[in-house]
Amino acid sequence: MENTTLHAQDILKVEGLRKRFPIRRGFFQRAAGWVPAVENVSFSIERGKTLGLVGESGCGKTTVARMILKLLPSDAGRIMFNGVDLCGISDAEMKPLRKEIQIIFQDPYGSLNPRMSVGEAIGEGLRMTGVRGAPLRRRARKSCSPVSACRPAPSTGTPTSSAAASANASGSPGP
């Protein structure tokens, strides 16, 4: 395992993460064995950087993400976020930190609603953290602007993708 020192530039550091799921059998569903889902996963992300966790279906990508968010308990390992050991905090202490950590799933059809514009999809996540009204629209537009992913819809001012705007205007899907 690598050095456990959290460098000042690391926003997230995961070390030796492990998760095994029980194989249950019999009337009382006792554990007859264990299936390793994640074994000894370690990585760090520097402030301002992005990490893509890539692998075959069923290799543990989502399990790792769920353990980082404490939506699933880990069997072993350490997760440090901004210097805080996430493995040692309660669910109540974790809740505000979830606003700062986000999972983006690899399957856009399972993650994105095709009836929503890009701006609406971004806004949905912001709404879950309590952002509403003008601040929501402003932050959604700001998130879209670096990649020119959306523009304001003429009637609502809510950011929308050009394909969604074309579909709304013509009644048929955009390009």
Phi, psi and omega in degrees: 000148183282173180303135184272005180288129177274116179285150183304328182276350180280122175270329179222134177224123180244130182226127172058033183293135181218141175214129175234142179251141182284147169262114185259139180219159174085174183300320182269005177053046177284151179290117179262351181178182183225140176254119178285122178262320181221129181230115172055051179273128179222137174193166174221153179235124177282152178305133179087358181254165179235144177240131173256120178265110189241142177178176180293160176302132178083009184274352176113008181301309181293323178299316177300312181299317180294326177290322178299319179278359183060033172273347179216129181287144176271154176274332180200161176114181184222138178231116180248128177234118182050039178083359180260129177281104184294335180291340184256011181247159181281168177298322179296321178288332181283329186307311179293333179289334179296339176290340183259350182240135183223140174259132173240112185285153186287336184266101184297333180287332177272341184258329185246139177272118183294346178274354180256146174286168177301314180298320178294322178295319177294317180298327179299316177295320179295320179300324181293340178263005175099001180279134183220167171060220183301319178299324178296311181298319180296315180291324177295316178298317180298322179293327181279329190299323182298336182243009181050042183279337182213163176220156181296137174287140185304320187273329189251337186078000178278133179303141180217156176280156180295326178294318180293322179296320178297319180295321181292322184284322186259347182082000178231162181301147178285190183299000000 
